[in-house]
Amino acid sequence: MLKTFDYLGPHRYFLTFCTFERRARFTTAASVRLVRTQILRACSDERMAVFADCYMPDHVHLLVQGQAEHSDCRRFISRAKQLSGFAYQQAYRQRLWQRYFHERVLRSDDDTLSVARYILENPVRAGLVQRAQDYPFSGSGVYSVRDILEAVALDGSKSG
């Protein structure tokens, strides 16, 4: 995390949480639903919104934005990992997360679209599906996957 940035307010972030020892934890709808529910609970608690997410077998990508001046991304990350890790431990008797995570503060709408594209295309690059819209473990708490893909496609046609 940046030492000179307070992580408060309506900023957008690209987050990646890796599973403990990079083990494949997100391979069933039940495990993804369990973790996604807890991450969305943390969003509600900290006034954050998930604009895009993708649960790969051994990591999750999140594109989130604070929804209020007091939205705290640091608290959101801590709460999301704590709630989801606890729920996963209770259900599967296995540790879910690595201790650390990756984050990037997004500075423009272009950054947001390129991150959304990266998140949605991750399963295609990994060879899990042929088309991003066919991957069952990606979505948004705000938009439909179709809406995100259309926005990404429109952005790509402008720059193409």
The 8 nearest C-alpha neighbors of each residue, nearest first, counted from 0:
[[1, 2, 102, 4, 103, 101, 73, 3],
 [0, 2, 4, 3, 5, 6, 104, 103],
 [1, 3, 4, 0, 5, 6, 73, 104],
 [2, 4, 1, 5, 0, 6, 7, 104],
 [5, 3, 1, 2, 6, 0, 7, 104],
 [4, 6, 7, 3, 2, 1, 71, 73],
 [7, 5, 72, 4, 71, 73, 8, 10],
 [8, 6, 71, 70, 5, 69, 72, 68],
 [7, 9, 68, 70, 69, 65, 67, 10],
 [8, 10, 65, 66, 67, 64, 68, 11],
 [9, 11, 64, 65, 8, 12, 104, 105],
 [12, 10, 64, 105, 63, 104, 65, 9],
 [13, 11, 104, 63, 103, 105, 62, 14],
 [12, 14, 62, 103, 102, 61, 104, 63],
 [15, 13, 102, 61, 101, 60, 12, 62],
 [14, 16, 60, 101, 59, 100, 61, 102],
 [15, 17, 100, 59, 58, 14, 18, 101],
 [18, 16, 58, 97, 96, 57, 21, 15],
 [17, 19, 96, 21, 57, 97, 95, 58],
 [18, 20, 97, 96, 21, 95, 22, 94],
 [19, 21, 22, 18, 97, 17, 96, 57],
 [22, 20, 18, 57, 19, 17, 23, 58],
 [21, 23, 20, 57, 24, 18, 19, 56],
 [22, 24, 56, 57, 25, 21, 26, 18],
 [23, 25, 56, 22, 26, 57, 18, 30],
 [26, 24, 56, 31, 27, 23, 30, 54],
 [25, 27, 56, 24, 23, 28, 30, 31],
 [28, 26, 29, 30, 25, 31, 24, 32],
 [27, 29, 31, 30, 32, 26, 136, 25],
 [30, 28, 32, 27, 31, 33, 26, 25],
 [31, 29, 33, 27, 32, 28, 25, 34],
 [30, 32, 28, 34, 33, 29, 25, 35],
 [31, 33, 35, 29, 30, 34, 28, 36],
 [34, 32, 30, 36, 31, 35, 29, 37],
 [33, 35, 83, 37, 31, 36, 32, 38],
 [36, 34, 38, 32, 37, 33, 31, 39],
 [37, 35, 39, 33, 34, 38, 32, 40],
 [36, 38, 40, 83, 34, 39, 35, 82],
 [37, 39, 79, 35, 41, 40, 36, 34],
 [38, 40, 42, 36, 41, 37, 35, 43],
 [39, 41, 37, 43, 38, 42, 36, 44],
 [42, 40, 44, 38, 79, 39, 43, 78],
 [43, 41, 47, 39, 45, 40, 44, 46],
 [42, 44, 40, 46, 41, 45, 39, 47],
 [43, 45, 41, 42, 46, 40, 75, 47],
 [44, 46, 42, 43, 70, 47, 75, 41],
 [47, 45, 43, 70, 66, 42, 44, 65],
 [46, 48, 65, 42, 66, 64, 45, 43],
 [49, 47, 64, 63, 42, 50, 65, 140],
 [48, 50, 63, 140, 51, 139, 62, 141],
 [51, 49, 139, 62, 141, 63, 140, 48],
 [52, 50, 139, 62, 49, 138, 61, 115],
 [53, 51, 61, 137, 138, 60, 139, 62],
 [52, 54, 137, 60, 59, 136, 55, 118],
 [53, 55, 59, 136, 137, 25, 58, 56],
 [54, 56, 58, 57, 59, 53, 25, 122],
 [55, 57, 25, 23, 26, 24, 58, 54],
 [58, 56, 23, 21, 18, 22, 55, 24],
 [59, 57, 17, 55, 18, 16, 56, 54],
 [58, 60, 54, 16, 15, 53, 55, 17],
 [61, 59, 15, 53, 52, 14, 118, 54],
 [62, 60, 52, 14, 13, 51, 63, 15],
 [61, 63, 13, 51, 50, 12, 49, 52],
 [64, 62, 49, 12, 48, 11, 50, 61],
 [65, 63, 11, 48, 10, 47, 9, 12],
 [64, 66, 9, 47, 70, 10, 8, 67],
 [65, 67, 9, 46, 47, 64, 70, 48],
 [68, 66, 70, 69, 8, 9, 65, 46],
 [67, 69, 8, 70, 9, 7, 66, 65],
 [68, 70, 67, 8, 7, 71, 46, 65],
 [71, 69, 8, 65, 67, 46, 7, 45],
 [70, 72, 7, 74, 73, 6, 69, 75],
 [71, 73, 75, 6, 74, 76, 70, 7],
 [74, 72, 76, 75, 71, 77, 6, 7],
 [73, 75, 77, 71, 72, 76, 78, 45],
 [74, 76, 72, 78, 73, 77, 45, 79],
 [77, 75, 79, 73, 74, 78, 72, 80],
 [76, 78, 74, 80, 75, 79, 81, 73],
 [77, 79, 81, 75, 76, 80, 41, 82],
 [80, 78, 38, 41, 76, 82, 81, 77],
 [79, 81, 83, 77, 78, 84, 82, 76],
 [80, 82, 78, 84, 79, 83, 77, 85],
 [83, 81, 85, 79, 84, 37, 80, 78],
 [82, 84, 34, 37, 86, 80, 85, 81],
 [83, 85, 87, 81, 95, 86, 82, 80],
 [84, 86, 88, 82, 87, 83, 81, 89],
 [87, 85, 83, 89, 88, 84, 82, 90],
 [86, 88, 90, 84, 89, 85, 91, 83],
 [89, 87, 92, 93, 85, 91, 86, 90],
 [88, 90, 86, 87, 92, 91, 85, 93],
 [89, 91, 87, 88, 92, 86, 93, 85],
 [90, 92, 88, 93, 87, 89, 94, 86],
 [93, 91, 88, 89, 90, 94, 87, 95],
 [94, 92, 88, 91, 95, 87, 89, 90],
 [93, 95, 88, 96, 19, 84, 92, 87],
 [94, 96, 84, 18, 19, 93, 87, 88],
 [97, 95, 18, 19, 17, 98, 94, 84],
 [96, 98, 19, 18, 99, 17, 20, 95],
 [97, 99, 96, 100, 19, 17, 16, 18],
 [98, 100, 97, 101, 16, 17, 96, 15],
 [101, 99, 16, 15, 102, 17, 98, 14],
 [102, 100, 15, 14, 16, 103, 99, 13],
 [103, 101, 14, 13, 15, 12, 100, 104],
 [102, 104, 13, 12, 105, 14, 101, 0],
 [103, 105, 12, 11, 106, 13, 102, 10],
 [106, 104, 11, 12, 110, 107, 103, 111],
 [105, 107, 104, 110, 108, 11, 111, 10],
 [108, 106, 110, 109, 105, 111, 11, 112],
 [107, 109, 111, 110, 112, 106, 105, 113],
 [110, 108, 112, 107, 111, 113, 106, 114],
 [109, 111, 113, 107, 108, 112, 105, 114],
 [110, 112, 108, 114, 109, 113, 115, 107],
 [113, 111, 115, 109, 114, 110, 151, 116],
 [112, 114, 116, 110, 115, 111, 117, 109],
 [113, 115, 117, 111, 116, 112, 110, 118],
 [116, 114, 112, 118, 113, 117, 111, 119],
 [117, 115, 113, 119, 114, 118, 120, 112],
 [116, 118, 114, 120, 115, 119, 121, 113],
 [119, 117, 115, 121, 116, 120, 114, 53],
 [118, 120, 116, 121, 117, 131, 115, 53],
 [119, 121, 123, 117, 131, 118, 122, 116],
 [120, 122, 124, 118, 123, 119, 117, 125],
 [123, 121, 125, 127, 124, 120, 128, 126],
 [124, 122, 126, 128, 120, 125, 121, 129],
 [125, 123, 121, 126, 122, 120, 127, 128],
 [126, 124, 122, 123, 127, 121, 128, 120],
 [125, 127, 123, 124, 128, 122, 129, 121],
 [126, 128, 122, 125, 123, 129, 134, 124],
 [129, 127, 123, 130, 126, 122, 134, 133],
 [128, 130, 123, 131, 126, 127, 133, 122],
 [131, 129, 132, 133, 128, 123, 134, 120],
 [130, 132, 133, 120, 119, 134, 123, 122],
 [131, 133, 130, 134, 144, 145, 148, 135],
 [134, 132, 131, 130, 135, 128, 129, 136],
 [133, 135, 132, 136, 131, 128, 137, 122],
 [136, 134, 137, 133, 132, 28, 138, 54],
 [137, 135, 54, 134, 53, 138, 31, 28],
 [138, 136, 53, 52, 135, 54, 134, 119],
 [137, 139, 52, 144, 51, 53, 143, 136],
 [140, 138, 51, 50, 141, 142, 49, 52],
 [139, 141, 49, 50, 142, 48, 138, 51],
 [140, 142, 139, 50, 49, 48, 143, 51],
 [143, 141, 139, 146, 140, 144, 147, 50],
 [142, 144, 146, 145, 139, 147, 138, 141],
 [143, 145, 147, 146, 138, 148, 142, 139],
 [144, 146, 148, 143, 147, 149, 132, 142],
 [147, 145, 149, 143, 144, 148, 142, 150],
 [148, 146, 144, 150, 149, 145, 151, 143],
 [147, 149, 151, 145, 150, 146, 152, 144],
 [148, 150, 152, 146, 151, 147, 153, 145],
 [151, 149, 153, 147, 152, 148, 154, 146],
 [150, 152, 148, 154, 149, 153, 112, 116],
 [153, 151, 149, 155, 154, 150, 148, 156],
 [154, 152, 150, 156, 155, 151, 149, 157],
 [153, 155, 151, 157, 152, 156, 150, 158],
 [156, 154, 152, 158, 153, 157, 159, 151],
 [155, 157, 159, 153, 154, 158, 152, 151],
 [158, 156, 154, 155, 159, 153, 152, 151],
 [157, 159, 155, 156, 154, 153, 152, 109],
 [158, 156, 157, 155, 154, 153, 152, 151]]
